[in-house]
Amino acid sequence: MPGPTAHPLRPVTADEVAAFERDGVVHLPAILPAVWIDHLVDPVEAAIADPVVTTDMTALQAAVSGIPLDPDKTGRFLSGVDHWLHDPAFASFATTSPLPAIAGALLDAERIHLYEDSVLVKEPGTAEATTLHQDLGYFHLTGDRICTTWVPLDPVDFKTGAVAYLRGSHRSGLVHRPNWFVSDEPLPGSEGVPIPEVTDDDPRLVRYTVQPGDVVVHHAATLHCAGPNRSSSTRRRAVSVRYCGDGVHHLVRAGAPTKAHHPPHGDVRSGDPVVDHPGCPVVWERTIGSTR
Ligand SMILES: O=C(O)CCC(=O)C(=O)O
């Protein structure tokens, strides 16, 4: 399915690149054409209506914590991964929207590969926070040029579940142990350094009030979390697309959710450089798509 346009509404500025390098996160206001938000609405609705495609994270949180799900709970946190592999609308968003060029500019990359996409919907009244975590521990990758682009489909603020980022944490050199995303319990069999204790009032935490058309991009090593959706009427729908650039290698991480192109099913092994591959295709090259 061809997408609307690969051109962002404006270039990524030098100040935004510097902020991303310094803080490990940057808010890019008004950069994504509205047609792309419209493009995502129906596919996101279809994804969250299908329990094979998305996980009910509210139910998962109850299962992991051992506290039975409250039947009066209204809001649900629904999350899925790798939609692009089976849904052409997600594939065109991840591969032909302005996002790959935005990632290329921020990562100062010669080429950009698609790694993964995620649907992240917190319906009004969702009690579950997204636990502090670092994407790198989930990604079967090692290297510096790896990022997540977070694309809101609704206005999002502190009340409705804005993501909070620990500025500068991408420079720690640490790979943190992945957790259940709605519980700080580590994934069984996974490896990595424990997630540090960070209080809500830590001055390094930054949250952005965002609008559809904005994109927030964080480095894969940046620690981040998100609040519940305390609104009784406003949805918090978001799609994340995760990219990597040149200089990145595959590293199959024990205990992290598996990818089909890694053993035992696939041919990609730890230590292999990331090259064009159906599981991690090239989606942008500087010579043909540069925004600066
Ligand atoms: O949307 C959320 O609640 C969390 C987002 C996140 O952790 C991510 O996209 O990496």
The ligand as an ORCA input file, in Angstrom:
! r2SCAN-3c Opt
* xyz 0 1
  O       3.722      4.515     25.024
  C       4.145      4.041     26.079
  O       3.450      3.881     27.083
  C       5.589      3.620     26.161
  C       6.330      3.830     24.895
  C       7.649      3.161     24.849
  O       8.164      2.705     25.823
  C       8.326      3.062     23.558
  O       7.731      3.387     22.526
  O       9.508      2.653     23.552
*
